[in-house]
Amino acid sequence: MKQDDPECVFRSQNFHEAALVREMLEAAGVPAFLFDSNAVGSVAVFGPAVMFRVMVAASNKDSALKLIAEKEEK
């Protein structure tokens, strides 16, 4: 794996939750992007079928996971 290959640091079926995590990472100086942000789909009765993924460069994965964990503790 290369240092700049994208790595998933957060998954959610809720687009807005994933977007907030991406924005939080960006605000902390960790470049991130939302993968599958244009995908739509749902399974009747079960809700959204798409997992929105927040991606960062492999070199930023540890920092991103630490920031996410800190926010979850609050």
Secondary structure, DSSP 8 states (H G I E B T S, - for coil): --TTSEEEEEEES-HHHHHHHHHHHHHTT--EEEETTT---EETTTEE---EEEEEEGGGHHHHHHHHHHHHH-
